[in-house]
Amino acid sequence: MATLKRKYSLVPTEVSPVDTPFRRIQTKLPVPESLALFDLLSKYEPISMQGQPPVVIDHSEGCQVFDSYGNMWLDWSSGVLISNVGNGDSEVREALKEVIDKPLLSTYVFPHLRRAELAKLLCESVPFEDYQAFLLSTGSEATENCIKLAKTYGMKKYGPQKKFFISFHNAFHGRTLGAQLAGGMPSGKMWIGELDPTFVQVPFPDGYRTKDLSFDLFLKTLEEKGIKGSQVCGVMSESFQGVGPHFFPLPYIKELEAWCKKNDALLIMDEVQSGFCRTGKWFMFEHYDIKPDLIACGKGISGSLPLSAVIGRKDVMNLYAPGSMTSTHSGSPLPVTAAIANIKTLKRGFHMQNAQKLGLVLKEGLEALQKKYPRHIGHVSALGLVGGMQIVKPDTFEADPDTALNINEECFRRGLLMFAPVGAQGECIKIAPPLCITEEALREGFSVISEVCAHIFK
């Protein structure tokens, strides 16, 4: 099995006090008084629930996160790309209060007014006719249902020979069985044992670990595996790979779209991380000017509560009979209400425009860091308000997850909060602030991470 990652220190240490409009650190970190809670969690929760910087969050607002001990962090995490609209958004909160006071807290899949409103909003968010949406709870549920629909589509239309489902190396689509079979990280599949041979991964043209950016590599890989296009039921990819972020070269994704259309294989874009204005467009696939058959949504869809959705072609979405593609909390009133308020706020355009404008600042900041430390930062990439830098060992260019964690932890101690490093080996420092962040706050965050890199790479 995969080895457990090194954890953040739970030994309180003195840190230099910080007091700016965006950051305030005035205690030891982790806060000594918070250790009892970490002990309680260790007693009653498995270690898999650990692994983030040791802050006990009391509340969050805008682009800041607060504990109850007087500390305040500049948020570069958005709760793992959830709170695109901003932490604790006032309109989302007010909408939730209205539903709570109604009261209407649950419905199973009995209809309610807001469910219809949200389905309409989601379908109107894609520039395609005759697309429908159904609601689920998690991103894994959304990708699982995309897999199910693609395999069903192929089987019903062409028979059992149209069975292969293609995804990409280093992909992440969730932690449930189907999602991890489609995932591209071998460590995530070790628990499965014998793998389903109809799930096949091909290299992702990231320009970093995979230098060949031509679509010929896709075709060659399938040929080497003995798979014909006529046997492929679907191709799924994150619109940007979360381990980078890594983006498709435009010629590649356009050729992939044409190949899927020629072979009647469903093109599925996993927008769980990338949707809802994160990259400066409503969905990341709009940068590519393509038309997916299915779109998996989650994270930023509600700005706060667990909700996901699949948006797709009407003929594909209706392959199953009534009651056979639902889950217990499909369309649950509270997350649906949060999603409506979140989407209406995002539709006003400020957050998308801010992501476009500040995306240039983020990209320039990352490129400047790599230029200064080319032996330690192997690759940087950014679009809109999502970016990342790959930390490598200076002599071998291999992934360096320990140093990535050191950078992340030191930023935490200086009042800049990010979620734990990601990537195939935990080597990627991911940056994803709420889309309401100001340029001043973003630049202050870069001043922090620059100081940390100067200290660690000296």
Phi, psi and omega in degrees: 000160179295144179285150178289142180287152174298138186264164173292149179290137173252023175263114181300131179228153177292139175232157177292131180301144179233134177209094176230173178299340185247345183220142174212117177235119185225013178228173166296155177231135351298158183297125183307321182292344181273349187295330179298324179292319177296324176296318180297317179296320179296329181285321190249354178237151176288162182297337180296340178275357178264181172118004177250162177309140189280068173248133174264103188285128176266314176200165179216150183206133179062240179249032180226152180233137186236143166259184182264013184247012177096003180266151182217129181248144167283125189269117173247028183239329186053034181060039187065058174060033178266309189270060177304319184289344182121147179295136174059038184307133186295323182289323175296316180298315181295321178296320179293321178300320181298317181288321179298319182281352183300311347269148173211097186255337180206154181215359194054235175244024168293141184296147166217160191301317185290332177298317178295321179296317181291318178302318178296315180300317181295316180293326178286347181278350176251143185275042184230149177273153173059040170255144179238167181225142166230151192256142179224199185247325186227162176299322178299319177300319181295314181291323176302317181290328174297317177299313181301316181293319181296315180293323178293318179301311180297316183293313184293325186272326188235347182102178188294345181287340179269079194235346187279135180243119188257135172220196193234150173304141178068012177287152172228121181237009180127181187243007174276174191301304182297320181297324180279333172297323178280342180294162186247020179244113183304327182297333180281354184248358187298331181289341186285325184085240181288120185274154176284116185290352178278353173264118188231134177251146178235161181298142175267131185281071186274347181074007182244285175277330176251109185277334181283112183260006183276151177291343176302329179295321176300310182296317181296320181295316178296320180298317179297331180270000178073030183250128176266152179303325181294345181264357184266125179269334182194155174233125181237138174213147163301141179296324158232140180290126184295338182287354184258279001291145176243138185244149176290137164297138185302315179301323181296308185292329176292320177292324177296317178301314180295321179296316179298318180296317180298322184262006182050046172255134182291132175265118186243124177252121177274104182256020184302316177274325196266351185279175173063053168079000185304321185260010181095359168229164184300311173239148180298325184297341178294333175297332183269348183056053178237168179237095177293153174278326178223145180229123177265129182239155176184205176041268186289001184295326184244346181076358184193305193258160182295117178199144173216173181203155167243129176244131183193178179305136184302319183293327179282319183295339184256026179287341183247151183287164178308136176082002187252003177229030183252172169221168189307320184254022175303122177069025179301135191303320184293306177296327177297316179297317177299319181295318179298313179297318179298311182295317179298322177294313179296326182295342178292341169102343183299313186295320178295315179295322179294321177297320178296313184291310184281346174301327177293321178294317179298314181297314180298320180296317179293317180295325178294321179295317180295321179298325181282328184231062185293339180275347183248333180249104188284333185196143172228154177202153180196151170204130187059219181256051167220133180205171179199158174226134183268119181270128184231162175281130190297334184267335185242346183066014176282157178303142182233077183295330180295316179291323177301317178294321178300317179297312181300316183291321179292324175298317177304317182291343179255009173094016176245116188256123171232156172287167184303150180306147180244202180102169182302328180233016180078028185259358188258124171275112184261136181239121183208072182288160172304149186285358176269359183300147178269163177297321180299316180292319179298316180293326177295321176301319178292328177296325179292308184293331176293317177299318181294316179297320179297323180288316186280326183269005184296000000 
